[in-house]
Amino acid sequence: MRAEIPISSRYHPTVRNVLLLAYVAGVIGLQLPALAVYFRPLSPLTLISSMVVLLLYHTDWRPSFYAYCLLALLTGYFIEVAGVHTGQVFGQYAYGDGLGAKLWSVPPVIGINWLTLSYCCGSVCNRLRVPVWGKVIAASLLMIGLDVLIEPVAVDLDFWTWFGRPVPVQNYVGWWLVSMALFSVWYILPFAKENRMAKWLLSFQFLFFLSHNLFIVLHK
């Protein structure tokens, strides 16, 4: 079954700019002590809202797409549950309070984050004129590149904490393997991968975490 994009081209710039302003406000609000207390609880809402906006732009709602969404949500969440409780996946770490309520010591919203990031990276790399295996590798590298920026910020904002510094190489290897598995399924399943918002949302995520990293370095 196919569905038309509910957001027309006429409103696309407005939606894109509102999303950009939300991320910019997040950078400012989370870095200013007077505002941080109000902005920190909004982090889970930002992740959920980003996914909703992304899905509003999706155009091919066939069963295979629902299957991928369910796979990414469950894989992202339960791999984190296994990681937290065993330390064998990403290393020794624990979630803080920055991503909201936790179930089995892991915020369920982390599954939404895995879905959103894998969708964006998979959609962007789908434009590459390379074989499927090349797209899988490229999208996985993009995920790891973003995670490099995420890690210092996540610790600073109490998303999670590593029991030992710096972040272990095992974490990036784990991200690589999980990403490779997800993207292998993403590119095999028969649904349209194009999404006008994917490249913008991914860019906003990179700018968001890059800005926070700069603030962290400047305040050391």
MDTraj code that builds the backbone (N, CA, C; nanometers):
import mdtraj as md
import numpy as np

residues = "MET ARG ALA GLU ILE PRO ILE SER SER ARG TYR HIS PRO THR VAL ARG ASN VAL LEU LEU LEU ALA TYR VAL ALA GLY VAL ILE GLY LEU GLN LEU PRO ALA LEU ALA VAL TYR PHE ARG PRO LEU SER PRO LEU THR LEU ILE SER SER MET VAL VAL LEU LEU LEU TYR HIS THR ASP TRP ARG PRO SER PHE TYR ALA TYR CYS LEU LEU ALA LEU LEU THR GLY TYR PHE ILE GLU VAL ALA GLY VAL HIS THR GLY GLN VAL PHE GLY GLN TYR ALA TYR GLY ASP GLY LEU GLY ALA LYS LEU TRP SER VAL PRO PRO VAL ILE GLY ILE ASN TRP LEU THR LEU SER TYR CYS CYS GLY SER VAL CYS ASN ARG LEU ARG VAL PRO VAL TRP GLY LYS VAL ILE ALA ALA SER LEU LEU MET ILE GLY LEU ASP VAL LEU ILE GLU PRO VAL ALA VAL ASP LEU ASP PHE TRP THR TRP PHE GLY ARG PRO VAL PRO VAL GLN ASN TYR VAL GLY TRP TRP LEU VAL SER MET ALA LEU PHE SER VAL TRP TYR ILE LEU PRO PHE ALA LYS GLU ASN ARG MET ALA LYS TRP LEU LEU SER PHE GLN PHE LEU PHE PHE LEU SER HIS ASN LEU PHE ILE VAL LEU HIS LYS".split()
xyz = np.array([
    [0.0836, -0.1191, 0.0000],
    [0.0000, 0.0000, 0.0000],
    [0.0870, 0.1239, 0.0000],
    [0.0502, 0.2207, -0.0833],
    [0.1266, 0.3441, -0.0918],
    [0.0443, 0.4597, -0.0359],
    [0.1135, 0.5575, 0.0213],
    [0.0448, 0.6747, 0.0757],
    [0.1137, 0.7998, 0.0260],
    [0.0343, 0.9014, -0.0006],
    [0.0927, 1.0277, -0.0440],
    [0.1522, 1.1015, 0.0758],
    [0.2499, 1.1850, 0.0492],
    [0.3103, 1.2643, 0.1556],
    [0.2070, 1.3644, 0.2075],
    [0.1728, 1.3590, 0.3366],
    [0.0726, 1.4511, 0.3892],
    [0.1225, 1.5944, 0.3975],
    [0.2538, 1.6139, 0.3932],
    [0.3112, 1.7482, 0.3978],
    [0.3481, 1.7876, 0.2558],
    [0.2783, 1.8838, 0.1992],
    [0.3005, 1.9220, 0.0603],
    [0.4300, 2.0013, 0.0461],
    [0.4745, 2.0146, -0.0782],
    [0.5968, 2.0905, -0.1057],
    [0.5846, 2.2348, -0.0589],
    [0.4645, 2.2837, -0.0594],
    [0.4408, 2.4223, -0.0162],
    [0.4821, 2.4440, 0.1287],
    [0.4568, 2.3453, 0.2138],
    [0.4849, 2.3594, 0.3567],
    [0.6187, 2.2981, 0.3986],
    [0.6848, 2.2309, 0.3048],
    [0.8101, 2.1647, 0.3381],
    [0.9152, 2.2597, 0.3968],
    [0.9407, 2.3784, 0.3360],
    [1.0404, 2.4699, 0.3958],
    [1.0049, 2.5110, 0.5381],
    [0.8759, 2.5290, 0.5645],
    [0.8341, 2.5694, 0.6987],
    [0.8608, 2.4592, 0.7995],
    [0.8235, 2.3363, 0.7643],
    [0.8466, 2.2223, 0.8541],
    [0.9957, 2.2052, 0.8794],
    [1.0750, 2.2140, 0.7732],
    [1.2203, 2.1994, 0.7846],
    [1.2789, 2.3070, 0.8750],
    [1.2343, 2.4314, 0.8590],
    [1.2892, 2.5415, 0.9388],
    [1.2472, 2.5319, 1.0850],
    [1.1247, 2.4867, 1.1090],
    [1.0799, 2.4685, 1.2476],
    [1.1633, 2.3613, 1.3157],
    [1.1910, 2.2531, 1.2443],
    [1.2735, 2.1460, 1.2998],
    [1.4151, 2.1962, 1.3280],
    [1.4690, 2.2749, 1.2372],
    [1.6020, 2.3327, 1.2574],
    [1.6040, 2.4219, 1.3809],
    [1.5028, 2.5072, 1.3947],
    [1.4954, 2.5964, 1.5105],
    [1.4844, 2.5171, 1.6403],
    [1.4135, 2.4045, 1.6363],
    [1.4001, 2.3208, 1.7557],
    [1.5362, 2.2662, 1.7984],
    [1.6179, 2.2249, 1.7025],
    [1.7514, 2.1724, 1.7349],
    [1.8448, 2.2846, 1.7815],
    [1.8349, 2.4002, 1.7187],
    [1.9167, 2.5140, 1.7616],
    [1.8787, 2.5549, 1.9039],
    [1.7484, 2.5597, 1.9307],
    [1.7020, 2.5936, 2.0653],
    [1.7514, 2.4906, 2.1660],
    [1.7574, 2.3643, 2.1239],
    [1.8072, 2.2598, 2.2122],
    [1.9527, 2.2793, 2.2475],
    [2.0332, 2.3182, 2.1498],
    [2.1754, 2.3440, 2.1757],
    [2.1908, 2.4562, 2.2773],
    [2.1195, 2.5662, 2.2535],
    [2.1297, 2.6825, 2.3424],
    [2.0736, 2.6509, 2.4801],
    [1.9540, 2.5919, 2.4816],
    [1.8882, 2.5648, 2.6084],
    [1.9624, 2.4663, 2.6965],
    [2.0241, 2.3660, 2.6364],
    [2.0957, 2.2658, 2.7149],
    [2.2314, 2.3148, 2.7634],
    [2.2849, 2.4192, 2.7014],
    [2.4156, 2.4705, 2.7403],
    [2.4088, 2.5872, 2.8376],
    [2.2935, 2.6509, 2.8478],
    [2.2777, 2.7614, 2.9425],
    [2.2219, 2.7077, 3.0740],
    [2.2969, 2.7200, 3.1838],
    [2.2523, 2.6633, 3.3115],
    [2.1125, 2.7065, 3.3532],
    [2.0762, 2.8307, 3.3247],
    [1.9448, 2.8813, 3.3652],
    [1.8309, 2.8140, 3.2898],
    [1.8613, 2.7644, 3.1704],
    [1.7577, 2.7024, 3.0871],
    [1.7659, 2.5504, 3.0848],
    [1.8820, 2.4976, 3.1190],
    [1.9048, 2.3531, 3.1065],
    [1.8037, 2.2709, 3.1849],
    [1.7634, 2.3188, 3.3015],
    [1.6689, 2.2456, 3.3851],
    [1.5350, 2.2279, 3.3146],
    [1.5007, 2.3187, 3.2249],
    [1.3755, 2.3088, 3.1503],
    [1.3917, 2.2278, 3.0211],
    [1.5100, 2.2342, 2.9618],
    [1.5315, 2.1688, 2.8342],
    [1.5698, 2.0211, 2.8465],
    [1.6359, 1.9836, 2.9538],
    [1.6799, 1.8441, 2.9679],
    [1.5646, 1.7438, 2.9614],
    [1.4504, 1.7712, 3.0274],
    [1.3405, 1.6741, 3.0188],
    [1.2786, 1.6636, 2.8792],
    [1.3136, 1.7571, 2.7889],
    [1.2556, 1.7567, 2.6548],
    [1.3301, 1.6671, 2.5570],
    [1.4446, 1.6134, 2.5980],
    [1.5241, 1.5306, 2.5068],
    [1.4465, 1.4113, 2.4506],
    [1.3752, 1.3336, 2.5345],
    [1.2969, 1.2225, 2.4780],
    [1.1899, 1.2710, 2.3808],
    [1.1266, 1.3844, 2.4129],
    [1.0232, 1.4395, 2.3259],
    [1.0807, 1.4798, 2.1904],
    [1.2026, 1.5322, 2.1901],
    [1.2686, 1.5708, 2.0654],
    [1.2933, 1.4489, 1.9780],
    [1.3373, 1.3378, 2.0391],
    [1.3612, 1.2153, 1.9630],
    [1.2317, 1.1615, 1.9025],
    [1.1263, 1.1629, 1.9821],
    [0.9972, 1.1132, 1.9334],
    [0.9434, 1.2027, 1.8229],
    [0.9514, 1.3354, 1.8430],
    [0.9008, 1.4298, 1.7435],
    [0.9775, 1.4186, 1.6126],
    [1.1089, 1.3987, 1.6216],
    [1.1909, 1.3844, 1.5007],
    [1.1477, 1.2623, 1.4205],
    [1.1217, 1.1516, 1.4919],
    [1.0778, 1.0309, 1.4222],
    [0.9417, 1.0525, 1.3562],
    [0.8506, 1.1195, 1.4260],
    [0.7174, 1.1440, 1.3715],
    [0.7255, 1.2268, 1.2443],
    [0.8061, 1.3344, 1.2475],
    [0.8209, 1.4188, 1.1294],
    [0.8801, 1.3383, 1.0145],
    [0.9806, 1.2583, 1.0441],
    [1.0440, 1.1762, 0.9409],
    [0.9429, 1.0821, 0.8758],
    [0.8603, 1.0168, 0.9581],
    [0.7631, 0.9217, 0.9062],
    [0.6499, 0.9894, 0.8300],
    [0.6217, 1.1140, 0.8622],
    [0.5204, 1.1877, 0.7868],
    [0.5627, 1.2071, 0.6416],
    [0.6922, 1.2022, 0.6188],
    [0.7448, 1.2190, 0.4834],
    [0.7627, 1.0848, 0.4108],
    [0.7423, 0.9765, 0.4813],
    [0.7584, 0.8466, 0.4165],
    [0.6454, 0.8234, 0.3164],
    [0.6750, 0.7620, 0.2024],
    [0.5760, 0.7506, 0.0943],
    [0.5338, 0.6091, 0.0595],
    [0.5922, 0.5107, 0.1215],
    [0.5671, 0.3728, 0.0777],
    [0.5351, 0.2830, 0.1968],
    [0.4100, 0.2868, 0.2393],
    [0.3703, 0.2161, 0.3606],
    [0.3243, 0.0734, 0.3307],
    [0.4152, -0.0057, 0.2810],
    [0.3836, -0.1462, 0.2562],
    [0.4307, -0.2302, 0.3748],
    [0.3856, -0.3544, 0.3849],
    [0.4196, -0.4391, 0.5001],
    [0.5693, -0.4507, 0.5275],
    [0.6519, -0.4505, 0.4235],
    [0.7961, -0.4643, 0.4444],
    [0.8527, -0.3452, 0.5206],
    [0.7917, -0.2268, 0.5023],
    [0.8392, -0.1101, 0.5765],
    [0.8002, -0.1210, 0.7234],
    [0.6767, -0.1660, 0.7496],
    [0.6358, -0.1874, 0.8884],
    [0.7283, -0.2895, 0.9549],
    [0.7666, -0.3893, 0.8788],
    [0.8551, -0.4927, 0.9327],
    [0.9892, -0.4330, 0.9705],
    [1.0428, -0.3436, 0.8854],
    [1.1713, -0.2830, 0.9187],
    [1.1592, -0.1959, 1.0439],
    [1.0529, -0.1154, 1.0504],
    [1.0346, -0.0286, 1.1677],
    [1.0324, -0.1110, 1.2958],
    [0.9574, -0.2196, 1.2938],
    [0.9488, -0.3048, 1.4122],
    [1.0840, -0.3672, 1.4438],
    [1.1538, -0.4120, 1.3401],
    [1.2859, -0.4723, 1.3598],
    [1.3842, -0.3725, 1.4200],
    [1.3880, -0.2509, 1.3655],
    [1.4823, -0.1498, 1.4147],
    [1.4501, -0.1084, 1.5580],
    [1.3215, -0.0905, 1.5876],
    [1.2807, -0.0528, 1.7233],
    [1.3200, -0.1600, 1.8250],
    [1.2857, -0.2844, 1.7943],
    [1.3121, -0.3928, 1.8888],
    [1.4614, -0.4241, 1.8986],
    [1.5292, -0.4252, 1.7837],
    [1.6731, -0.4524, 1.7852],
    [1.7468, -0.3438, 1.8622],
    [1.7139, -0.2179, 1.8306],
    [1.7802, -0.1066, 1.8979],
    [1.7611, -0.1100, 2.0479],
    [1.6377, -0.1414, 2.0913],
    [1.6099, -0.1430, 2.2348],
    [1.6732, -0.2628, 2.3043],
    [1.6501, -0.3822, 2.2515],
    [1.6957, -0.5025, 2.3220],
    [1.8467, -0.5231, 2.3126],
    [1.9107, -0.4696, 2.2095],
    [2.0565, -0.4782, 2.2051],
    [2.1162, -0.3895, 2.3135],
    [2.0456, -0.2790, 2.3445],
    [2.0912, -0.1920, 2.4534],
    [2.0660, -0.2586, 2.5891],
    [1.9542, -0.3282, 2.6006],
    [1.9264, -0.4017, 2.7249],
    [2.0361, -0.5053, 2.7483],
    [2.0699, -0.5797, 2.6432],
    [2.1771, -0.6786, 2.6547],
    [2.3099, -0.6108, 2.6849],
    [2.3335, -0.4957, 2.6215],
    [2.4590, -0.4240, 2.6426],
    [2.4757, -0.3758, 2.7850],
    [2.3684, -0.3198, 2.8400],
    [2.3744, -0.2667, 2.9767],
    [2.3931, -0.3785, 3.0789],
    [2.3242, -0.4898, 3.0594],
    [2.3243, -0.5953, 3.1611],
    [2.4419, -0.6918, 3.1498],
    [2.5063, -0.6962, 3.0339],
    [2.6181, -0.7901, 3.0185],
    [2.7528, -0.7219, 2.9977],
    [2.7515, -0.6012, 2.9400],
    [2.8764, -0.5343, 2.9074],
    [2.9500, -0.5966, 2.7910],
    [2.8854, -0.6931, 2.7234],
    [2.9517, -0.7684, 2.6175],
    [2.9273, -0.7113, 2.4772],
    [2.8371, -0.6139, 2.4657],
    [2.8017, -0.5615, 2.3340],
    [2.8777, -0.4340, 2.3021],
    [2.8585, -0.3329, 2.3853],
    [2.9224, -0.2027, 2.3619],
    [3.0291, -0.1683, 2.4658],
    [3.0353, -0.2449, 2.5730],
    [3.1252, -0.2132, 2.6834],
    [3.0443, -0.1910, 2.8106],
    [3.1110, -0.1503, 2.9159],
    [3.0460, -0.1297, 3.0445],
    [2.9891, 0.0117, 3.0529],
    [2.8572, 0.0222, 3.0576],
    [2.7924, 0.1528, 3.0663],
    [2.6552, 0.1387, 3.1314],
    [2.5969, 0.2532, 3.1679],
    [2.4631, 0.2538, 3.2271],
    [2.3919, 0.3813, 3.1846],
    [2.2614, 0.3730, 3.1712],
    [2.1829, 0.4895, 3.1320],
    [2.1538, 0.5785, 3.2517],
    [2.1552, 0.7095, 3.2284],
    [2.1190, 0.8059, 3.3309],
    [1.9730, 0.8438, 3.3166],
    [1.9404, 0.9668, 3.3597],
    [1.8018, 1.0114, 3.3565],
    [1.7711, 1.1019, 3.2374],
    [1.8714, 1.1293, 3.1532],
    [1.8543, 1.2264, 3.0454],
    [1.7590, 1.1857, 2.9350],
    [1.7335, 1.0549, 2.9200],
    [1.6445, 1.0072, 2.8140],
    [1.5111, 0.9580, 2.8680],
    [1.4795, 0.9970, 2.9896],
    [1.3479, 0.9666, 3.0448],
    [1.3387, 0.8320, 3.1138],
    [1.2144, 0.7867, 3.1295],
    [1.1847, 0.6637, 3.2039],
    [1.2555, 0.5432, 3.1435],
    [1.2893, 0.4475, 3.2302],
    [1.3637, 0.3288, 3.1877],
    [1.2841, 0.2019, 3.2154],
    [1.3017, 0.1060, 3.1289],
    [1.2463, -0.0278, 3.1459],
    [1.3614, -0.1251, 3.1311],
    [1.3841, -0.2080, 3.2315],
    [1.5007, -0.2978, 3.2331],
    [1.6300, -0.2170, 3.2198],
    [1.6322, -0.1008, 3.2872],
    [1.7502, -0.0133, 3.2944],
    [1.7825, 0.0591, 3.1634],
    [1.6930, 0.0527, 3.0655],
    [1.7146, 0.1187, 2.9363],
    [1.5910, 0.2006, 2.8986],
    [1.6073, 0.3269, 2.8591],
    [1.4921, 0.4061, 2.8149],
    [1.4366, 0.3511, 2.6836],
    [1.3090, 0.3173, 2.6761],
    [1.2514, 0.2670, 2.5508],
    [1.2709, 0.3612, 2.4327],
    [1.2866, 0.4910, 2.4605],
    [1.3038, 0.5880, 2.3525],
    [1.4314, 0.5620, 2.2723],
    [1.5244, 0.4840, 2.3270],
    [1.6483, 0.4555, 2.2544],
    [1.6198, 0.3707, 2.1305],
    [1.5139, 0.2910, 2.1351],
    [1.4745, 0.2157, 2.0164],
    [1.4290, 0.3087, 1.9050],
    [1.3590, 0.4150, 1.9427],
    [1.3161, 0.5168, 1.8463],
    [1.4379, 0.5843, 1.7850],
    [1.5391, 0.6075, 1.8655],
    [1.6607, 0.6708, 1.8143],
    [1.7297, 0.5827, 1.7105],
    [1.7365, 0.4534, 1.7379],
    [1.7964, 0.3596, 1.6413],
    [1.7180, 0.3590, 1.5098],
    [1.5864, 0.3612, 1.5192],
    [1.5033, 0.3625, 1.3984],
    [1.5253, 0.4907, 1.3197],
    [1.5235, 0.6045, 1.3872],
    [1.5376, 0.7329, 1.3192],
    [1.6734, 0.7462, 1.2517],
    [1.7792, 0.7134, 1.3241],
    [1.9140, 0.7279, 1.2684],
    [1.9382, 0.6307, 1.1536],
    [1.8923, 0.5070, 1.1702],
    [1.9143, 0.4094, 1.0628],
    [1.8329, 0.4465, 0.9397],
    [1.7125, 0.4983, 0.9599],
    [1.6306, 0.5427, 0.8468],
    [1.7018, 0.6551, 0.7727],
    [1.7469, 0.7567, 0.8463],
    [1.8124, 0.8722, 0.7833],
    [1.9393, 0.8310, 0.7089],
    [2.0259, 0.7547, 0.7745],
    [2.1515, 0.7131, 0.7108],
    [2.1242, 0.6215, 0.5920],
    [2.0273, 0.5319, 0.6065],
    [1.9943, 0.4418, 0.4978],
    [1.9362, 0.5144, 0.3781],
    [1.8523, 0.6145, 0.4041],
    [1.7913, 0.6915, 0.2958],
    [1.8954, 0.7761, 0.2229],
    [1.9813, 0.8417, 0.2988],
    [2.0841, 0.9269, 0.2390],
    [2.1799, 0.8445, 0.1525],
    [2.2252, 0.7316, 0.2040],
    [2.3225, 0.6489, 0.1311],
    [2.2598, 0.5708, 0.0166],
    [2.1279, 0.5654, 0.0136],
    [2.0610, 0.4976, -0.0972],
    [2.0853, 0.5695, -0.2301],
    [2.1201, 0.6976, -0.2235],
    [2.1465, 0.7759, -0.3442],
    [2.2817, 0.7421, -0.4073],
    [2.3679, 0.6756, -0.3321],
    [2.5003, 0.6429, -0.3838],
    [2.4904, 0.5435, -0.4993],
    [2.5681, 0.5654, -0.6030],
    [2.5675, 0.4748, -0.7176],
    [2.6730, 0.3652, -0.6977],
    [2.6458, 0.2818, -0.5999],
    [2.7341, 0.1704, -0.5666],
    [2.6465, 0.0483, -0.5409],
    [2.7051, -0.0721, -0.5400],
    [2.6266, -0.1929, -0.5088],
    [2.5663, -0.1842, -0.3688],
    [2.4712, -0.2707, -0.3431],
    [2.4032, -0.2707, -0.2135],
    [2.5018, -0.2855, -0.0986],
    [2.6006, -0.3742, -0.1143],
    [2.6967, -0.3935, -0.0050],
    [2.7745, -0.2643, 0.0222],
    [2.7983, -0.1831, -0.0827],
    [2.8661, -0.0549, -0.0641],
    [2.7796, 0.0426, 0.0127],
    [2.6486, 0.0407, -0.0139],
    [2.5567, 0.1265, 0.0593],
    [2.5485, 0.0865, 0.2063],
    [2.5504, -0.0451, 0.2308],
    [2.5466, -0.0954, 0.3685],
    [2.6685, -0.0460, 0.4462],
    [2.7857, -0.0549, 0.3853],
    [2.9089, -0.0096, 0.4506],
    [2.9071, 0.1409, 0.4721],
    [2.8656, 0.2148, 0.3689],
    [2.8633, 0.3615, 0.3780],
    [2.7671, 0.4084, 0.4874],
    [2.6483, 0.3499, 0.4922],
    [2.5497, 0.3892, 0.5928],
    [2.5980, 0.3546, 0.7337],
    [2.6650, 0.2405, 0.7483],
    [2.7186, 0.2006, 0.8792],
    [2.8284, 0.2959, 0.9247],
    [2.9150, 0.3375, 0.8307],
    [3.0193, 0.4352, 0.8635],
    [2.9593, 0.5689, 0.9044],
    [2.8501, 0.6062, 0.8379],
    [2.7824, 0.7315, 0.8731],
    [2.7265, 0.7238, 1.0149],
    [2.6713, 0.6096, 1.0502],
    [2.6203, 0.5894, 1.1861],
    [2.7323, 0.6006, 1.2889],
    [2.8465, 0.5389, 1.2596],
    [2.9587, 0.5440, 1.3532],
    [3.0128, 0.6864, 1.3645],
    [3.0187, 0.7572, 1.2507],
    [3.0644, 0.8964, 1.2541],
    [2.9774, 0.9810, 1.3440],
    [2.8456, 0.9588, 1.3382],
    [2.7561, 1.0337, 1.4251],
    [2.7748, 0.9929, 1.5708],
    [2.7961, 0.8636, 1.5948],
    [2.8147, 0.8168, 1.7319],
    [2.9404, 0.8762, 1.7961],
    [3.0432, 0.8990, 1.7154],
    [3.1647, 0.9630, 1.7677],
    [3.1306, 1.0998, 1.8261],
    [3.0384, 1.1703, 1.7605],
    [2.9964, 1.3019, 1.8109],
    [2.8982, 1.2888, 1.9272],
    [2.8183, 1.1836, 1.9263],
    [2.7167, 1.1659, 2.0298],
    [2.7778, 1.1351, 2.1658],
    [2.8793, 1.0508, 2.1704],
    [2.9284, 0.9963, 2.2974],
    [2.9652, 1.1023, 2.4022],
    [3.0497, 1.2026, 2.3698],
    [3.0838, 1.3012, 2.4736],
    [2.9622, 1.3792, 2.5212],
    [2.8709, 1.4088, 2.4295],
    [2.7508, 1.4855, 2.4634],
    [2.6569, 1.4026, 2.5502],
    [2.6426, 1.2745, 2.5166],
    [2.5552, 1.1863, 2.5936],
    [2.5990, 1.1775, 2.7394],
    [2.7283, 1.1697, 2.7611],
    [2.7806, 1.1655, 2.8979],
    [2.7558, 1.2988, 2.9673],
    [2.7800, 1.4089, 2.8967],
    [2.7625, 1.5425, 2.9544],
    [2.6168, 1.5706, 2.9911],
    [2.5238, 1.5175, 2.9124],
    [2.3807, 1.5422, 2.9357],
    [2.3131, 1.4314, 3.0169],
    [2.3921, 1.3388, 3.0700],
    [2.3417, 1.2297, 3.1524],
    [2.2484, 1.1371, 3.0753],
    [2.2768, 1.1167, 2.9460],
    [2.2038, 1.0155, 2.8701],
    [2.2516, 0.8779, 2.9146],
    [2.3844, 0.8624, 2.9214],
    [2.4447, 0.7407, 2.9730],
    [2.5848, 0.7717, 3.0250],
    [2.6408, 0.6770, 3.0983],
    [2.7729, 0.6937, 3.1597],
    [2.8565, 0.5691, 3.1344],
    [2.9827, 0.5890, 3.0996],
    [3.0758, 0.4781, 3.0780],
    [3.1520, 0.4489, 3.2058],
    [3.1649, 0.3203, 3.2392],
    [3.2419, 0.2813, 3.3564],
    [3.3869, 0.2646, 3.3138],
    [3.4516, 0.3757, 3.2959],
    [3.5887, 0.3760, 3.2455],
    [3.5956, 0.4689, 3.1259],
    [3.6957, 0.5515, 3.1199],
    [3.7103, 0.6441, 3.0099],
    [3.8429, 0.6190, 2.9407],
    [3.8594, 0.6445, 2.8127],
    [3.7575, 0.6987, 2.7235],
    [3.6583, 0.5919, 2.6802],
    [3.5721, 0.6294, 2.5844],
    [3.4740, 0.5352, 2.5305],
    [3.5506, 0.4188, 2.4668],
    [3.5170, 0.2950, 2.5019],
    [3.5925, 0.1805, 2.4491],
    [3.5709, 0.1613, 2.2989],
    [3.6719, 0.1103, 2.2333],
    [3.6621, 0.0785, 2.0904],
    [3.5499, -0.0226, 2.0675],
    [3.5264, -0.1070, 2.1673],
    [3.4201, -0.2068, 2.1590],
    [3.2859, -0.1429, 2.1267],
    [3.2626, -0.0212, 2.1774],
    [3.1375, 0.0477, 2.1502],
    [3.1177, 0.0711, 2.0009],
    [3.2242, 0.1183, 1.9356],
    [3.2133, 0.1491, 1.7929],
    [3.2064, 0.0216, 1.7082],
    [3.2725, -0.0820, 1.7541],
    [3.2621, -0.2110, 1.6850],
    [3.1195, -0.2635, 1.6965],
    [3.0613, -0.2489, 1.8162],
    [2.9231, -0.2917, 1.8373],
    [2.8258, -0.2149, 1.7490],
    [2.8451, -0.0816, 1.7435],
    [2.7610, 0.0011, 1.6567],
    [2.7749, -0.0437, 1.5115],
    [2.8968, -0.0728, 1.4715],
    [2.9236, -0.1145, 1.3335],
    [2.8486, -0.2441, 1.3004],
    [2.8573, -0.3422, 1.3885],
    [2.7953, -0.4720, 1.3628],
    [2.6424, -0.4624, 1.3622],
    [2.5870, -0.3911, 1.4601],
    [2.4411, -0.3753, 1.4648],
    [2.3926, -0.2962, 1.3435],
    [2.4649, -0.1904, 1.3086],
    [2.4277, -0.1094, 1.1927],
    [2.4342, -0.1905, 1.0642],
    [2.5404, -0.2707, 1.0485],
    [2.5538, -0.3538, 0.9288],
    [2.4351, -0.4490, 0.9154],
    [2.3940, -0.5071, 1.0276],
    [2.2808, -0.5999, 1.0242],
    [2.1517, -0.5282, 0.9848],
    [2.1277, -0.4118, 1.0450],
    [2.0060, -0.3370, 1.0146],
    [2.0037, -0.2899, 0.8694],
    [2.1163, -0.2381, 0.8211],
    [2.1188, -0.1861, 0.6839],
    [2.1126, -0.2985, 0.5805],
    [2.1606, -0.4151, 0.6159],
    [2.1472, -0.5286, 0.5249],
    [1.9999, -0.5591, 0.5011],
    [1.9213, -0.5520, 0.6077],
    [1.7767, -0.5734, 0.5950],
    [1.7114, -0.4553, 0.5247],
    [1.7516, -0.3323, 0.5629],
    [1.6944, -0.2092, 0.5049],
    [1.7020, -0.2102, 0.3527],
    [1.8176, -0.2433, 0.2988],
    [1.8359, -0.2367, 0.1542],
    [1.7784, -0.3571, 0.0802],
    [1.7559, -0.4661, 0.1506],
    [1.6980, -0.5841, 0.0868],
    [1.5461, -0.5732, 0.0768],
    [1.4833, -0.5196, 0.1804],
    [1.3376, -0.5130, 0.1817],
    [1.2844, -0.4208, 0.0713],
    [1.1753, -0.4592, 0.0083],
    [1.1229, -0.3838, -0.1060],
    [1.0286, -0.2688, -0.0679],
    [1.0848, -0.1572, -0.0300],
    [1.0047, -0.0365, -0.0096],
    [1.0892, 0.0831, -0.0518],
    [1.0242, 0.1927, -0.0860],
    [1.0947, 0.3125, -0.1330],
    [1.1791, 0.3711, -0.0212],
    [1.3036, 0.4028, -0.0491],
    [1.3964, 0.4535, 0.0513],
    [1.4069, 0.6065, 0.0514],
    [1.3503, 0.6721, -0.0526],
    [1.3638, 0.8168, -0.0634],
    [1.2769, 0.8871, 0.0415],
    [1.3315, 0.9932, 0.0999],
    [1.2589, 1.0735, 0.1979],
    [1.3193, 1.2136, 0.1979],
    [1.2378, 1.3119, 0.1639],
    [1.2885, 1.4496, 0.1522],
    [1.3431, 1.5058, 0.2828],
    [1.2931, 1.4553, 0.3951],
    [1.3359, 1.5100, 0.5233],
    [1.4593, 1.4404, 0.5787],
    [1.4931, 1.3218, 0.5305],
    [1.6013, 1.2415, 0.5893],
    [1.7342, 1.3156, 0.5923],
    [1.7743, 1.3740, 0.4790],
    [1.9044, 1.4414, 0.4744],
    [1.9076, 1.5625, 0.5663],
    [1.7928, 1.6309, 0.5784],
    [1.7884, 1.7485, 0.6650],
    [1.7947, 1.7095, 0.8110],
    [1.7173, 1.6096, 0.8485],
    [1.7177, 1.5661, 0.9880],
    [1.8540, 1.5129, 1.0280],
    [1.9181, 1.4380, 0.9394],
    [2.0516, 1.3870, 0.9689],
    [2.1506, 1.5023, 0.9831],
    [2.1395, 1.6027, 0.8986],
    [2.2270, 1.7202, 0.9082],
    [2.2056, 1.7934, 1.0396],
    [2.0789, 1.8069, 1.0808],
    [2.0497, 1.8746, 1.2068],
    [2.1082, 1.7978, 1.3251],
    [2.1025, 1.6641, 1.3172],
    [2.1600, 1.5823, 1.4245],
    [2.3111, 1.6016, 1.4320],
    [2.3775, 1.6007, 1.3169],
    [2.5226, 1.6224, 1.3144],
    [2.5570, 1.7603, 1.3703],
    [2.4845, 1.8630, 1.3288],
    [2.5118, 1.9991, 1.3766],
    [2.4838, 2.0117, 1.5257],
    [2.3783, 1.9458, 1.5719],
    [2.3420, 1.9492, 1.7136],
    [2.4554, 1.8943, 1.7999],
    [2.5027, 1.7759, 1.7670],
    [2.6065, 1.7131, 1.8488],
    [2.7434, 1.7773, 1.8273],
    [2.7700, 1.8250, 1.7069],
    [2.8956, 1.8959, 1.6834],
    [2.9005, 2.0243, 1.7650],
    [2.7903, 2.0971, 1.7711],
    [2.7842, 2.2206, 1.8495],
    [2.8058, 2.1926, 1.9968],
    [2.7424, 2.0888, 2.0483],
    [2.7608, 2.0532, 2.1884],
    [2.9056, 2.0142, 2.2169],
    [2.9677, 1.9430, 2.1260],
    [3.1082, 1.9063, 2.1444],
    [3.1979, 2.0299, 2.1506],
    [3.1693, 2.1279, 2.0685],
    [3.2477, 2.2518, 2.0708],
    [3.2318, 2.3233, 2.2040],
    [3.1092, 2.3267, 2.2564],
    [3.0855, 2.3886, 2.3871],
    [3.1622, 2.3136, 2.4958],
    [3.1612, 2.1817, 2.4885],
    [3.2326, 2.1013, 2.5881],
    [3.3814, 2.1307, 2.5855],
    [3.4387, 2.1365, 2.4660],
    [3.5818, 2.1641, 2.4520],
    [3.6159, 2.3048, 2.5019],
    [3.5330, 2.4021, 2.4702],
    [3.5588, 2.5415, 2.5083],
    [3.5467, 2.5623, 2.6584],
    [3.4672, 2.4787, 2.7260],
    [3.4465, 2.4961, 2.8693],
    [3.5376, 2.4079, 2.9533],
    [3.6280, 2.3363, 2.8897],
    [3.7224, 2.2551, 2.9654],
    [3.8281, 2.3439, 3.0322],
])
top = md.Topology()
chain = top.add_chain()
for i, resn in enumerate(residues, 1):
    res = top.add_residue(resn, chain, resSeq=i)
    for name in ("N", "CA", "C"):
        top.add_atom(name, md.element.get_by_symbol(name[0]), res)
traj = md.Trajectory(xyz[None], top)
